[in-house]
């Protein structure tokens, strides 16, 4: 069977087959009694359930993460890698387990290829603490996070850490840390909600102001930014980590509010004049404000649209919701912080967000 003829399977399903039919028997026979965890977590569209046949050309395939304790990784890591290279099947459900490395700077990722020799596999070995340090900047799986450490965790990375599937956890630490990171502590959650409303408050009047001076492109750009901010806010309200922009719309479509709110947001994006943009945005503001009121986190705030001070622009005045939420934050460290929020509420630069040490340093500089 050629790669092109292989039937597409969701990557998580393919990883499960790789583990159950190949990796698990090899480890059982060669290392009886070895404590380990096996999972498909971390980077990759399949971890969040967004892979498709297009994914096949880019770091997709029979992949797995094996976690050992630090001592076992040092003692057995090289042997396990070598053993898997020798004994893994050449393909799983028609998909090669061998990844050919590329030296093409325009296409640097590994690609599945057939091989008659040892398999250059993507069964990656880690220890849990080292993996968490590299991806999130956490000291260990058992460490308690303070509020600033929570604010330094990008939602994309949190989604990748808590998503996917754990097929086996003989260590316990991987499952435990995924449970602890499943969602923000309530005080951090309230703070982030306040900050997200504040983001909307900063720009909601700009849609009309740009249009007033003849800047239709600027008005459209601000509208798109506000739609994006509302989508992030809906993720927060539904206690779902928002992925980065490639998958934000896909993730939003799975939220409970997407069916009713989606047409309004699409209407705002498709509008070609300011009155239509304003109308759709105000409909969206009122819908999300009503969701906030229904959450029970704050006493109800009037969700209706209103003029922006004395100017003829209809807005929500979203700072009312930001302030109402901020008043419910009792954690002293959070109360001292300005309403700028978590790291991905003030930057979406992927290169920065992938550097935990820089992100933690930036968060600790805010005050």
C-alpha positions as CSV (number, residue, x, y, z in Angstrom):
1,X,0.0,0.0,0.0
2,X,1.4,3.4,-0.9
3,X,1.1,6.4,1.4
4,X,-1.4,8.1,-1.0
5,X,-3.6,5.0,-0.9
6,X,-3.7,4.7,2.9
7,X,-7.0,5.6,4.5
8,X,-6.8,8.8,6.6
9,X,-7.4,8.2,10.3
10,X,-7.5,10.9,13.0
11,X,-3.9,11.1,14.3
12,X,-4.9,10.2,17.9
13,X,-6.5,7.0,16.6
14,X,-3.3,6.2,14.7
15,X,-1.2,6.9,17.7
16,X,-3.4,4.6,19.8
17,X,-2.9,1.8,17.3
18,X,0.8,2.3,17.2
19,X,1.0,2.0,21.0
20,X,-1.4,-1.0,21.5
21,X,-0.1,-3.1,18.5
22,X,3.6,-2.2,18.5
23,X,5.1,-0.1,21.2
24,X,3.4,-1.7,24.2
25,X,4.3,-5.3,23.3
26,X,7.9,-4.3,22.6
27,X,8.3,-2.6,26.0
28,X,6.5,-5.4,27.8
29,X,8.8,-8.0,26.4
30,X,12.1,-6.2,26.5
31,X,11.6,-4.2,29.7
32,X,9.2,-6.1,32.0
33,X,8.3,-4.1,35.0
34,X,9.3,-0.7,33.5
35,X,7.2,2.1,34.8
36,X,6.3,4.6,32.0
37,X,3.5,6.7,30.5
38,X,2.5,6.6,26.9
39,X,0.5,9.5,25.4
40,X,0.0,11.6,22.3
41,X,0.3,15.1,23.7
42,X,2.2,18.3,22.9
43,X,2.5,19.9,19.4
44,X,0.5,18.6,16.4
45,X,-2.9,19.4,15.1
46,X,-4.1,15.9,16.0
47,X,-3.6,16.6,19.7
48,X,-6.4,19.2,19.6
49,X,-8.5,17.1,17.2
50,X,-8.0,19.5,14.2
51,X,-6.1,17.2,11.8
52,X,-7.3,16.5,8.3
53,X,-5.9,14.8,5.2
54,X,-3.9,18.1,4.6
55,X,-2.0,17.3,7.9
56,X,-0.4,14.3,6.3
57,X,2.3,16.4,4.6
58,X,3.6,18.1,7.8
59,X,4.9,16.2,10.9
60,X,1.9,14.0,11.0
61,X,1.8,10.2,11.3
62,X,2.3,7.3,13.7
63,X,3.6,9.4,16.6
64,X,3.8,8.8,20.4
65,X,5.4,10.3,23.5
66,X,6.9,7.9,26.1
67,X,7.6,9.3,29.6
68,X,10.0,7.7,32.0
69,X,11.3,9.0,35.3
70,X,14.5,10.9,35.0
71,X,16.7,8.0,36.2
72,X,15.1,5.4,33.9
73,X,15.4,7.8,30.9
74,X,19.2,8.0,31.5
75,X,19.5,4.2,32.0
76,X,17.2,2.9,29.3
77,X,16.5,5.8,27.0
78,X,19.1,5.0,24.3
79,X,18.3,1.3,24.4
80,X,14.6,1.9,24.0
81,X,15.1,4.2,21.0
82,X,17.4,1.7,19.4
83,X,15.1,-1.2,20.1
84,X,12.1,0.6,18.6
85,X,14.1,1.5,15.5
86,X,14.8,-2.2,15.0
87,X,11.5,-3.7,16.0
88,X,8.7,-1.3,15.1
89,X,6.6,-2.4,12.1
90,X,7.4,-0.5,8.9
91,X,3.9,0.8,8.7
92,X,0.7,1.1,10.8
93,X,-2.6,0.9,8.8
94,X,-0.6,1.8,5.7
95,X,1.2,4.8,7.2
96,X,5.0,4.4,7.4
97,X,6.5,4.6,10.9
98,X,9.8,5.9,9.3
99,X,10.3,9.6,9.0
100,X,12.8,10.8,6.5
101,X,14.6,14.0,7.7
102,X,14.7,16.9,5.3
103,X,17.6,19.2,4.6
104,X,15.4,21.5,2.5
105,X,15.2,24.9,4.2
106,X,11.8,25.5,2.5
107,X,10.4,22.2,3.8
108,X,12.4,21.3,7.0
109,X,10.0,18.8,8.6
110,X,10.3,15.1,8.5
111,X,8.1,13.1,6.1
112,X,6.8,9.6,6.3
113,X,8.7,7.3,3.9
114,X,9.0,3.6,3.4
115,X,12.3,2.0,4.5
116,X,13.9,-1.4,4.5
117,X,16.3,-0.5,7.3
118,X,15.9,0.7,10.8
119,X,12.9,3.0,11.5
120,X,13.6,6.7,12.2
121,X,10.5,6.8,14.4
122,X,8.6,9.5,16.1
123,X,8.3,7.7,19.4
124,X,9.8,10.4,21.5
125,X,11.2,9.8,25.0
126,X,10.9,12.3,27.8
127,X,10.8,12.6,31.6
128,X,7.7,14.5,32.8
129,X,9.5,17.2,34.6
130,X,11.9,17.9,31.8
131,X,9.0,18.0,29.3
132,X,7.0,20.4,31.4
133,X,10.0,22.7,31.9
134,X,10.7,22.9,28.1
135,X,7.1,23.5,27.1
136,X,5.7,25.5,30.0
137,X,8.6,26.6,32.1
138,X,7.3,24.7,35.1
139,X,9.7,23.5,37.8
140,X,8.2,20.1,38.1
141,X,4.9,18.2,37.8
142,X,4.3,18.5,41.6
143,X,5.1,22.2,41.9
144,X,2.3,24.5,43.0
145,X,1.8,27.5,40.6
146,X,1.4,31.0,41.9
147,X,-0.9,33.4,40.1
148,X,1.9,35.0,37.9
149,X,3.0,31.5,36.8
150,X,-0.5,30.8,35.7
151,X,-0.6,34.1,33.7
152,X,2.7,33.1,32.0
153,X,1.2,29.9,30.5
154,X,0.0,30.4,26.9
155,X,-3.4,28.9,26.3
156,X,-2.1,27.1,23.2
157,X,0.5,25.3,25.3
158,X,-2.1,24.5,28.0
159,X,-4.4,23.1,25.4
160,X,-1.6,20.9,24.0
161,X,-0.6,19.7,27.5
162,X,-4.1,18.9,28.7
163,X,-5.4,17.7,25.3
164,X,-4.6,14.6,23.3
165,X,-4.8,11.2,24.9
166,X,-2.9,9.3,27.6
167,X,-3.0,5.6,26.7
168,X,-1.2,4.4,29.8
169,X,0.3,6.1,32.9
170,X,2.3,3.8,35.1
171,X,4.0,6.9,36.6
172,X,0.9,8.8,37.6
173,X,2.6,12.2,37.4
174,X,1.5,12.9,33.8
175,X,-2.2,12.3,34.6
176,X,-1.8,14.3,37.8
177,X,-0.3,17.4,36.2
178,X,-2.9,17.3,33.3
179,X,-5.6,17.3,35.9
180,X,-4.1,20.2,37.8
181,X,-3.7,22.2,34.6
182,X,-7.1,21.4,33.2
183,X,-8.4,24.9,34.0
184,X,-7.4,28.0,35.8
185,X,-8.0,28.5,39.5
186,X,-11.1,30.5,40.0
187,X,-9.4,33.8,41.0
188,X,-7.1,33.6,38.0
189,X,-10.2,32.9,35.8
190,X,-12.0,36.0,37.1
191,X,-9.0,38.1,36.5
192,X,-8.6,36.9,32.9
193,X,-12.2,37.5,32.2
194,X,-11.9,41.1,33.5
195,X,-8.9,41.6,31.3
196,X,-10.6,40.3,28.2
197,X,-13.5,42.6,28.7
198,X,-11.0,45.4,29.2
199,X,-9.4,44.6,25.8
200,X,-12.8,45.0,24.2
201,X,-13.4,48.3,26.0
202,X,-10.1,49.7,24.6
203,X,-11.2,49.4,21.0
204,X,-15.0,49.2,20.7
205,X,-15.4,52.9,19.8
206,X,-12.7,52.8,17.2
207,X,-14.9,51.1,14.6
208,X,-17.0,54.3,14.4
209,X,-14.2,56.7,14.8
210,X,-12.2,55.2,11.9
211,X,-15.3,55.3,9.7
212,X,-16.0,58.9,10.7
213,X,-12.7,60.0,9.2
214,X,-13.2,57.9,6.0
215,X,-10.9,55.1,7.1
216,X,-13.1,52.2,6.0
217,X,-10.1,49.7,6.1
218,X,-9.2,50.7,9.6
219,X,-12.9,50.3,10.7
220,X,-12.9,46.8,9.2
221,X,-9.6,45.9,10.8
222,X,-10.8,47.0,14.3
223,X,-14.0,45.0,13.7
224,X,-12.0,41.9,13.0
225,X,-9.9,42.5,16.1
226,X,-13.1,42.8,18.2
227,X,-14.6,39.7,16.7
228,X,-11.4,37.8,17.7
229,X,-11.5,39.2,21.2
230,X,-15.1,38.1,21.6
231,X,-14.2,34.6,20.4
232,X,-11.5,34.5,23.1
233,X,-13.9,35.7,25.6
234,X,-16.4,33.0,24.7
235,X,-13.7,30.4,25.3
236,X,-13.0,31.8,28.7
237,X,-16.7,31.8,29.6
238,X,-17.0,28.2,28.6
239,X,-13.8,27.2,30.4
240,X,-12.0,26.1,27.2
241,X,-8.4,27.1,26.4
242,X,-8.3,29.0,23.1
243,X,-5.7,27.8,20.6
244,X,-3.6,30.0,18.4
245,X,-5.2,31.7,15.4
246,X,-4.9,28.8,12.9
247,X,-7.4,26.8,15.0
248,X,-9.3,29.6,16.8
249,X,-12.3,29.5,14.5
250,X,-12.3,25.7,14.5
251,X,-12.3,25.6,18.3
252,X,-14.9,28.4,18.5
253,X,-17.2,26.3,16.3
254,X,-17.3,23.6,19.0
255,X,-18.4,26.0,21.7
256,X,-22.0,25.9,22.9
257,X,-22.5,29.5,21.9
258,X,-21.2,29.2,18.4
259,X,-24.5,28.2,16.7
260,X,-26.3,31.4,17.9
261,X,-23.3,33.8,18.0
262,X,-21.5,32.6,14.8
263,X,-23.8,34.3,12.3
264,X,-23.6,37.6,14.1
265,X,-19.8,37.5,14.1
266,X,-19.7,36.5,10.4
267,X,-22.1,39.4,9.7
268,X,-19.7,41.8,11.4
269,X,-16.8,40.5,9.4
270,X,-18.7,40.6,6.1
271,X,-20.2,44.1,6.5
272,X,-19.0,46.7,4.1
273,X,-20.2,49.8,5.9
274,X,-20.0,51.2,9.4
275,X,-23.7,51.0,10.3
276,X,-23.8,47.3,9.5
277,X,-20.6,46.6,11.4
278,X,-21.9,48.5,14.5
279,X,-25.2,46.7,14.4
280,X,-23.7,43.2,14.2
281,X,-21.0,44.0,16.8
282,X,-23.6,45.4,19.3
283,X,-25.7,42.3,18.8
284,X,-22.7,40.2,19.6
285,X,-21.7,42.4,22.6
286,X,-25.2,42.0,24.1
287,X,-25.2,38.2,23.5
288,X,-21.8,37.7,25.2
289,X,-22.7,40.1,28.0
290,X,-25.8,38.1,28.7
291,X,-23.6,35.0,28.9
292,X,-21.4,36.8,31.4
293,X,-24.4,37.7,33.5
294,X,-25.7,34.1,33.4
295,X,-22.4,32.8,34.6
296,X,-23.2,33.9,38.2
297,X,-19.7,35.3,38.6
298,X,-21.0,38.9,39.0
299,X,-24.2,40.7,39.8
300,X,-26.0,41.3,36.5
301,X,-24.8,44.3,34.5
302,X,-27.0,46.0,31.9
303,X,-26.0,44.2,28.7
304,X,-27.6,46.8,26.4
305,X,-25.8,49.0,23.8
306,X,-25.3,52.7,24.5
307,X,-23.6,55.7,23.1
308,X,-19.8,56.1,23.7
309,X,-19.9,59.2,26.0
310,X,-21.1,62.1,23.9
311,X,-20.0,60.6,20.6
312,X,-22.5,59.1,18.1
313,X,-21.1,55.5,18.3
314,X,-23.0,52.7,19.8
315,X,-20.9,50.4,22.0
316,X,-21.3,48.2,25.1
317,X,-19.0,50.2,27.4
318,X,-17.3,46.9,28.2
319,X,-15.3,48.3,31.0
320,X,-18.4,48.0,33.1
321,X,-18.0,44.2,33.0
322,X,-14.3,44.4,33.5
323,X,-14.7,46.5,36.6
324,X,-17.5,44.3,38.0
325,X,-15.3,41.2,37.6
326,X,-12.2,42.9,39.0
327,X,-14.2,43.7,42.1
328,X,-14.7,40.0,42.7
329,X,-11.0,39.2,42.6
330,X,-9.8,38.8,46.2
331,X,-6.4,37.4,45.7
332,X,-4.0,40.1,46.8
333,X,-1.3,39.4,44.1
334,X,-3.9,39.7,41.4
335,X,-5.5,42.8,42.8
336,X,-2.1,44.6,42.5
337,X,-1.9,43.9,38.8
338,X,-3.2,46.1,36.0
339,X,-5.9,44.6,33.8
340,X,-3.4,43.4,31.1
341,X,-4.0,39.7,31.8
342,X,-2.3,36.5,30.7
343,X,0.6,36.4,28.2
344,X,-1.6,35.7,25.2
345,X,-3.9,38.6,26.1
346,X,-1.1,41.0,25.3
347,X,0.9,39.2,22.7
348,X,0.2,36.6,19.9
349,X,3.8,36.4,18.8
350,X,4.4,32.7,18.4
351,X,8.2,32.9,18.7
352,X,7.8,34.7,22.1
353,X,5.1,32.4,23.3
354,X,7.3,29.4,22.6
355,X,10.0,30.7,24.9
356,X,8.9,30.0,28.5
357,X,11.8,31.7,30.2
358,X,11.1,35.0,28.3
359,X,7.4,34.8,28.9
360,X,7.8,34.2,32.7
361,X,10.3,37.1,32.9
362,X,7.9,39.4,31.1
363,X,5.0,38.5,33.3
364,X,7.0,39.1,36.4
365,X,8.0,42.5,35.1
366,X,4.4,43.7,35.1
367,X,3.2,45.5,38.2
